[in-house]
Amino acid sequence: MSVRSLPKPQGLEKPASKLASTKAWWTKLGPGLVTGASDDDPSGIATYSQVGAQFGYGLLWTTWFSYPFMAAIQEISARIGRVTGAGLAANLKAHYPRSLLHSVLGLMVMANVLNLGADIGAMAAAVQLILPGAAWIYVLLFGLTSLVLQIFVPYTRYVQYLKWLTLSLFAYVAAVFFVHLSWRQALHETFVPSIVWSREYFVSLIAVLGTTISPYLFFWQASQEVEEVGCNDDQNPLKISPREAPAQLERIRWDTYLGMAFSNLVAFFIILTAAATLHARGITEAATAAQAAQALSPLGGRWAVGLFVCGIVGTGMLAIPVLAGSAAFAMGESFHWRASLEDKPAQAPRFYLAIVTASVVGILLNFLHFDPIRALFWSAVVNGALAAPVMAIVVHMAASKKVMGRFVIPIHLKVMGWAGTLVMFIACLGVFVTLK
């Protein structure tokens, strides 16, 4: 998922055809699109299905409402990595109290491991819908396969194949047109929110926000920018090579905003499909993989389960390396380990040990016999609760001249960053205020 190199400056290459220029523009957008797809991971699918079943169209408004905050915080994170040549954890260590670093690191690693374990469990539960066998067999199969791929195959290589599985997510878009639904009511609920003053509503709200605005993606995107600088001899951190700034910042902006738009579009249709199928039939809780798969039955019929399994497995295999990798990058930056996915395990042993540890603990969590679909929902809640303080730190960091030099974030990103942080805090506060 690292960013591709930009074309050479004008005058150093032959004029390209219009087709070649279009192709080059499209390839630069790839990392953001993959990030958007991995954000709609099993946790996202389960959460959106659950809120669609429980509240019908009532939370559709969150998809467009969260988009500018989601895109802004991801762009801010990417800018920090590209400008400083260091990830979020490294900048935390350099410019903030060590206690703050350790607190953020500890909470993020725990959230990532929980999310990783829940994703693996959901993949196993989904596969059980079409294949015989005990859940623990598929837990080990997916967990160990993902771990082997992370260690021995560059993520940027195998992600090119796995991302095609995520096209199954468009089944949720198509399914909407095979059911009877009130578009008037759906659009009204989308653009005229009706807030329900209940604990269940605010917990679901945090879950939706937490699965779209996820702290591990902040760390991952910053680290991928650092990876790109380290892997290309002709690129440097923007603080060292400011002449690269216009092209790099434009590339980050377009890539991020298009990728996050893809993510939220899919989220909108998953909620809409679940509302039009599950909620409309009186199913108000998608508590199992089988129930969640029913949302696709109007389109797929007997193939609905297969489409659901492809979506869960495809996005899970994309997201697990991001969850384990972002935790390992943060730990590597915090403790001065060599940390790069381009290195062999022998070159960065502690970095890969962190990936192995996170993956193994995530696998073992599945032997505690928790419900995989509910675990996905609550992992999204945990991410939502953690997002607010991490967002505050990231925005403060990006607005600091001490950290960013002349490349402090512009005013519109400051406004969106702080506004998004405030929204996350209010959503968390709503849960405590509505406690009975």
C-alpha positions as CSV (number, residue, x, y, z in Angstrom):
1,M,0.0,0.0,0.0
2,S,3.0,2.3,-0.3
3,V,2.7,5.3,-2.6
4,R,4.1,5.0,-6.1
5,S,6.9,7.4,-7.3
6,L,5.8,10.5,-9.1
7,P,6.7,11.0,-12.8
8,K,10.0,12.7,-13.5
9,P,9.9,16.5,-13.7
10,Q,9.1,18.0,-17.1
11,G,12.0,18.2,-19.4
12,L,13.6,15.0,-18.1
13,E,11.3,12.5,-19.9
14,K,9.7,12.2,-23.3
15,P,6.2,13.5,-23.8
16,A,3.7,10.9,-22.9
17,S,0.5,10.1,-24.7
18,K,-2.9,11.1,-23.3
19,L,-3.5,7.4,-22.5
20,A,-0.2,7.1,-20.7
21,S,-0.9,10.2,-18.7
22,T,-4.3,8.9,-17.7
23,K,-2.8,5.6,-16.7
24,A,-0.1,7.4,-14.6
25,W,-2.8,9.5,-12.9
26,W,-4.8,6.4,-12.1
27,T,-1.9,4.4,-10.7
28,K,-1.2,7.2,-8.3
29,L,-4.7,6.9,-6.9
30,G,-4.3,3.2,-6.1
31,P,-3.0,3.4,-2.5
32,G,-5.8,5.6,-1.4
33,L,-8.4,3.3,-3.0
34,V,-6.9,0.3,-1.3
35,T,-6.9,2.1,2.0
36,G,-10.6,2.9,1.5
37,A,-11.3,-0.7,0.7
38,S,-9.4,-2.0,3.8
39,D,-11.3,0.5,5.9
40,D,-14.5,-1.3,5.0
41,D,-13.0,-4.4,6.7
42,P,-15.1,-7.1,8.4
43,S,-15.6,-4.7,11.4
44,G,-17.1,-2.2,9.0
45,I,-19.3,-4.7,7.2
46,A,-20.6,-6.1,10.5
47,T,-21.1,-2.6,12.1
48,Y,-22.9,-1.1,9.1
49,S,-25.1,-4.3,8.8
50,Q,-25.9,-4.1,12.5
51,V,-26.9,-0.4,12.5
52,G,-28.9,-0.8,9.3
53,A,-30.8,-3.7,10.9
54,Q,-31.3,-2.0,14.2
55,F,-32.1,1.6,13.1
56,G,-33.1,1.2,9.5
57,Y,-32.3,4.4,7.6
58,G,-31.7,6.3,10.9
59,L,-27.9,6.4,10.7
60,L,-27.4,6.9,6.9
61,W,-26.5,10.5,7.6
62,T,-23.3,9.4,9.3
63,T,-21.7,8.4,6.0
64,W,-21.7,11.8,4.4
65,F,-21.3,13.6,7.8
66,S,-18.1,11.7,8.7
67,Y,-16.5,11.9,5.3
68,P,-14.8,15.4,5.5
69,F,-13.5,14.6,9.0
70,M,-12.3,11.1,7.9
71,A,-10.6,12.5,4.8
72,A,-9.1,15.5,6.6
73,I,-7.5,13.4,9.4
74,Q,-6.0,10.9,6.9
75,E,-4.6,13.8,4.9
76,I,-3.1,15.3,8.0
77,S,-1.5,12.0,9.0
78,A,0.0,11.6,5.5
79,R,1.4,15.1,5.6
80,I,3.1,14.5,8.9
81,G,4.8,11.4,7.5
82,R,5.8,13.1,4.2
83,V,7.0,16.4,5.7
84,T,9.0,15.0,8.7
85,G,10.1,11.7,7.3
86,A,9.0,10.1,10.5
87,G,5.8,8.4,11.6
88,L,3.3,9.5,14.2
89,A,4.9,7.5,17.1
90,A,8.4,8.9,16.2
91,N,7.1,12.4,16.2
92,L,5.3,11.8,19.5
93,K,8.5,10.6,21.0
94,A,10.5,13.5,19.7
95,H,8.1,16.4,20.7
96,Y,5.8,15.2,23.5
97,P,6.1,13.7,27.0
98,R,7.1,10.0,27.0
99,S,4.1,9.2,29.2
100,L,1.8,10.4,26.4
101,L,3.6,8.3,23.8
102,H,3.3,5.2,26.0
103,S,-0.4,5.8,26.7
104,V,-1.3,6.2,23.1
105,L,0.9,3.3,22.0
106,G,-0.6,1.0,24.6
107,L,-4.2,1.8,23.8
108,M,-3.7,1.6,20.0
109,V,-1.9,-1.7,20.2
110,M,-4.7,-3.2,22.4
111,A,-7.4,-1.9,20.0
112,N,-5.5,-3.2,17.0
113,V,-5.1,-6.7,18.5
114,L,-8.8,-6.8,19.4
115,N,-9.8,-5.6,15.9
116,L,-7.4,-8.1,14.3
117,G,-8.7,-11.0,16.4
118,A,-12.3,-10.1,15.6
119,D,-11.6,-9.8,11.9
120,I,-10.0,-13.3,11.9
121,G,-13.0,-14.7,13.8
122,A,-15.5,-13.1,11.4
123,M,-13.7,-14.5,8.4
124,A,-13.8,-18.0,10.0
125,A,-17.5,-17.7,10.8
126,A,-18.2,-16.5,7.2
127,V,-16.4,-19.4,5.6
128,Q,-18.4,-21.8,7.8
129,L,-21.5,-20.7,5.9
130,I,-20.2,-22.5,2.8
131,L,-17.7,-25.0,3.9
132,P,-17.8,-27.7,6.6
133,G,-15.4,-27.7,9.5
134,A,-14.8,-26.3,13.0
135,A,-14.3,-22.6,13.4
136,W,-10.9,-23.0,15.0
137,I,-9.6,-24.6,11.8
138,Y,-10.4,-21.5,9.8
139,V,-9.2,-19.2,12.5
140,L,-5.7,-20.9,12.3
141,L,-5.9,-21.0,8.5
142,F,-6.6,-17.3,8.0
143,G,-4.4,-16.2,10.9
144,L,-1.3,-18.2,9.9
145,T,-1.8,-17.5,6.1
146,S,-1.9,-13.8,6.7
147,L,1.1,-14.0,9.0
148,V,3.2,-15.9,6.4
149,L,2.2,-13.4,3.7
150,Q,3.2,-10.5,5.9
151,I,6.6,-11.9,6.6
152,F,7.6,-13.4,3.3
153,V,5.6,-11.4,0.6
154,P,5.6,-7.6,0.3
155,Y,2.2,-6.2,1.1
156,T,2.3,-4.1,-2.0
157,R,2.6,-7.2,-4.1
158,Y,-0.2,-9.5,-2.8
159,V,-2.6,-6.6,-2.2
160,Q,-2.8,-6.2,-5.9
161,Y,-4.5,-9.5,-6.1
162,L,-6.5,-9.4,-2.9
163,K,-8.1,-6.1,-3.7
164,W,-10.2,-7.6,-6.4
165,L,-12.1,-9.6,-3.8
166,T,-13.3,-6.3,-2.3
167,L,-15.2,-5.7,-5.5
168,S,-17.8,-8.0,-3.9
169,L,-18.6,-5.1,-1.7
170,F,-20.4,-3.5,-4.7
171,A,-23.0,-6.3,-4.3
172,Y,-24.4,-4.1,-1.6
173,V,-24.8,-1.3,-4.1
174,A,-26.5,-3.5,-6.6
175,A,-28.7,-5.3,-4.0
176,V,-30.5,-2.0,-3.2
177,F,-32.1,-1.9,-6.7
178,F,-33.6,-5.4,-6.2
179,V,-35.6,-4.5,-3.2
180,H,-38.6,-2.3,-2.5
181,L,-37.5,0.7,-0.5
182,S,-38.7,4.2,0.1
183,W,-36.1,6.4,-1.6
184,R,-37.9,9.5,-0.3
185,Q,-37.6,8.3,3.3
186,A,-34.0,7.1,2.8
187,L,-32.9,10.4,1.3
188,H,-34.8,12.3,4.0
189,E,-33.0,10.3,6.8
190,T,-29.7,10.8,5.0
191,F,-29.8,14.6,4.9
192,V,-32.1,15.4,7.8
193,P,-30.7,13.4,10.8
194,S,-33.1,12.4,13.5
195,I,-31.1,11.8,16.7
196,V,-32.5,9.2,19.1
197,W,-31.6,10.0,22.7
198,S,-30.7,6.5,23.8
199,R,-27.6,4.7,24.9
200,E,-28.0,2.1,22.1
201,Y,-28.1,4.9,19.5
202,F,-25.0,6.6,20.7
203,V,-23.1,3.3,21.1
204,S,-24.0,2.6,17.5
205,L,-23.0,6.1,16.5
206,I,-19.6,5.6,18.0
207,A,-19.2,2.3,16.3
208,V,-20.0,3.8,12.9
209,L,-17.6,6.7,13.5
210,G,-15.0,4.3,14.9
211,T,-15.0,2.0,12.0
212,T,-14.6,4.9,9.5
213,I,-12.3,7.1,11.5
214,S,-9.9,4.4,12.9
215,P,-6.7,5.4,14.7
216,Y,-4.7,2.5,13.2
217,L,-5.2,4.1,9.8
218,F,-3.7,7.4,11.0
219,F,-0.5,5.6,12.0
220,W,-0.5,3.4,8.9
221,Q,-0.8,6.2,6.4
222,A,1.9,8.3,8.0
223,S,4.2,5.2,8.1
224,Q,3.5,4.5,4.4
225,E,4.7,8.0,3.5
226,V,7.8,7.4,5.5
227,E,8.3,4.1,3.7
228,E,8.0,5.8,0.4
229,V,10.7,8.3,1.2
230,G,13.0,5.6,2.5
231,C,12.6,3.4,-0.5
232,N,13.2,6.0,-3.2
233,D,16.6,7.6,-3.4
234,D,15.2,10.6,-5.3
235,Q,12.7,11.5,-2.6
236,N,13.3,13.2,0.7
237,P,11.1,14.5,3.6
238,L,9.6,17.8,2.5
239,K,11.4,19.7,5.4
240,I,14.6,18.8,3.6
241,S,13.4,19.0,0.0
242,P,10.6,21.6,-0.1
243,R,10.6,21.7,-3.9
244,E,8.9,18.4,-3.9
245,A,6.0,19.8,-1.8
246,P,3.5,20.9,-4.5
247,A,3.4,17.6,-6.4
248,Q,3.5,15.4,-3.2
249,L,0.8,17.3,-1.3
250,E,-1.4,17.4,-4.4
251,R,-1.0,13.6,-4.8
252,I,-1.8,13.0,-1.1
253,R,-4.9,15.1,-1.3
254,W,-6.4,13.5,-4.4
255,D,-5.5,10.0,-3.3
256,T,-6.8,10.4,0.2
257,Y,-10.1,12.1,-0.7
258,L,-11.0,9.7,-3.5
259,G,-10.1,6.6,-1.4
260,M,-12.2,7.8,1.5
261,A,-15.1,8.7,-0.8
262,F,-15.0,5.1,-2.0
263,S,-15.0,3.8,1.6
264,N,-18.0,5.9,2.6
265,L,-20.0,5.2,-0.5
266,V,-19.8,1.5,0.2
267,A,-20.7,2.1,3.9
268,F,-23.8,4.0,2.8
269,F,-25.0,1.2,0.7
270,I,-24.3,-1.5,3.3
271,I,-26.5,0.4,5.8
272,L,-29.1,1.0,3.2
273,T,-29.2,-2.6,2.1
274,A,-29.4,-3.9,5.6
275,A,-32.2,-1.4,6.4
276,A,-34.2,-2.4,3.3
277,T,-33.8,-6.1,3.9
278,L,-33.2,-7.0,7.5
279,H,-34.9,-4.1,9.3
280,A,-37.8,-4.2,6.8
281,R,-38.4,-7.8,7.7
282,G,-38.3,-7.2,11.5
283,I,-34.7,-8.4,11.9
284,T,-33.3,-5.8,14.2
285,E,-30.0,-7.5,15.1
286,A,-27.5,-8.9,12.6
287,A,-25.9,-11.0,15.4
288,T,-24.5,-13.8,13.3
289,A,-22.7,-14.1,9.9
290,A,-25.7,-15.9,8.5
291,Q,-28.0,-13.0,9.4
292,A,-25.6,-10.4,8.0
293,A,-25.4,-12.3,4.8
294,Q,-29.2,-12.2,4.4
295,A,-28.8,-8.5,3.4
296,L,-27.5,-9.7,0.0
297,S,-30.3,-12.2,-0.6
298,P,-32.4,-10.0,-2.9
299,L,-29.5,-9.8,-5.4
300,G,-27.6,-13.0,-4.9
301,G,-30.3,-15.5,-4.0
302,R,-28.4,-18.6,-3.2
303,W,-25.2,-16.9,-4.2
304,A,-25.7,-14.2,-1.5
305,V,-23.7,-16.1,1.1
306,G,-20.9,-16.5,-1.4
307,L,-20.8,-12.7,-2.1
308,F,-20.8,-12.1,1.6
309,V,-17.9,-14.5,2.2
310,C,-15.9,-12.9,-0.6
311,G,-16.4,-9.4,1.0
312,I,-15.5,-10.6,4.5
313,V,-12.4,-12.6,3.4
314,G,-11.2,-10.0,0.9
315,T,-11.4,-7.0,3.2
316,G,-10.1,-9.1,6.1
317,M,-7.0,-10.2,4.3
318,L,-6.4,-6.5,3.3
319,A,-7.0,-5.2,6.8
320,I,-5.1,-7.7,9.0
321,P,-1.7,-6.7,7.7
322,V,-2.6,-3.0,8.2
323,L,-3.7,-3.7,11.8
324,A,-0.6,-5.7,12.7
325,G,1.7,-3.5,10.6
326,S,0.5,-0.2,12.1
327,A,1.1,-1.5,15.6
328,A,4.5,-2.8,14.7
329,F,5.5,0.5,13.0
330,A,4.4,2.5,16.1
331,M,6.4,0.2,18.4
332,G,9.4,0.3,16.1
333,E,9.4,4.1,16.0
334,S,8.9,4.3,19.7
335,F,11.8,2.0,20.6
336,H,14.2,2.9,17.7
337,W,13.9,-0.5,16.0
338,R,14.5,-0.9,12.3
339,A,11.0,-1.0,10.9
340,S,10.2,-1.5,7.3
341,L,8.0,-3.9,5.3
342,E,10.5,-3.8,2.6
343,D,13.2,-5.4,4.8
344,K,13.7,-9.1,5.3
345,P,12.8,-10.5,8.7
346,A,16.5,-11.0,9.4
347,Q,17.1,-7.2,8.8
348,A,14.3,-6.1,11.1
349,P,13.8,-8.9,13.6
350,R,12.1,-6.9,16.4
351,F,9.7,-5.3,13.9
352,Y,8.6,-8.6,12.5
353,L,8.5,-10.1,16.0
354,A,5.9,-7.4,16.9
355,I,3.9,-8.3,13.8
356,V,4.0,-12.0,14.8
357,T,3.1,-11.3,18.4
358,A,0.1,-9.1,17.5
359,S,-1.1,-11.7,15.0
360,V,-0.7,-14.6,17.4
361,V,-2.5,-12.8,20.2
362,G,-5.3,-11.9,17.8
363,I,-5.6,-15.6,16.8
364,L,-5.7,-16.8,20.4
365,L,-8.4,-14.3,21.3
366,N,-10.7,-16.4,19.1
367,F,-10.4,-19.3,21.5
368,L,-12.1,-17.3,24.2
369,H,-15.4,-18.2,22.5
370,F,-16.8,-14.7,22.0
371,D,-19.3,-14.1,19.2
372,P,-17.3,-12.9,16.1
373,I,-19.9,-10.6,14.7
374,R,-20.6,-8.9,18.1
375,A,-16.8,-8.7,18.7
376,L,-16.5,-6.8,15.4
377,F,-19.1,-4.3,16.5
378,W,-17.5,-3.7,19.9
379,S,-14.0,-3.4,18.4
380,A,-15.5,-0.5,16.3
381,V,-16.8,1.0,19.5
382,V,-13.3,0.8,21.1
383,N,-11.7,2.4,18.0
384,G,-14.3,5.2,18.2
385,A,-13.6,5.9,21.9
386,L,-9.8,5.9,21.2
387,A,-10.1,8.1,18.1
388,A,-10.9,11.4,19.8
389,P,-7.7,11.8,21.9
390,V,-5.5,10.5,19.1
391,M,-7.1,12.9,16.7
392,A,-6.4,15.8,19.1
393,I,-2.8,14.8,19.3
394,V,-2.4,14.4,15.5
395,V,-4.0,17.8,14.7
396,H,-1.9,19.6,17.4
397,M,1.2,17.9,16.0
398,A,0.4,18.9,12.4
399,A,-0.3,22.5,13.4
400,S,3.1,22.9,15.3
401,K,5.9,24.7,13.6
402,K,8.3,22.8,15.8
403,V,7.2,19.6,14.2
404,M,6.2,20.7,10.6
405,G,8.4,23.7,10.0
406,R,7.0,25.8,7.1
407,F,4.6,23.0,6.2
408,V,2.1,23.4,9.1
409,I,-1.4,22.3,7.9
410,P,-3.6,25.0,6.3
411,I,-6.5,26.6,8.2
412,H,-9.2,24.4,6.5
413,L,-7.5,21.2,7.7
414,K,-7.1,22.6,11.2
415,V,-10.8,23.5,11.3
416,M,-11.9,20.0,10.0
417,G,-9.4,18.2,12.3
418,W,-10.6,19.9,15.4
419,A,-14.2,19.7,14.4
420,G,-13.9,16.0,13.8
421,T,-12.2,15.6,17.2
422,L,-15.0,17.5,18.9
423,V,-17.6,15.3,17.2
424,M,-15.9,12.1,18.4
425,F,-15.8,13.5,22.0
426,I,-19.5,14.5,21.9
427,A,-20.5,11.0,20.6
428,C,-18.5,9.4,23.4
429,L,-20.1,11.8,25.9
430,G,-23.5,10.9,24.6
431,V,-23.1,7.3,25.8
432,F,-22.4,8.4,29.4
433,V,-25.2,11.0,29.4
434,T,-27.8,8.5,28.3
435,L,-26.8,5.8,30.8
436,K,-29.8,4.6,32.7
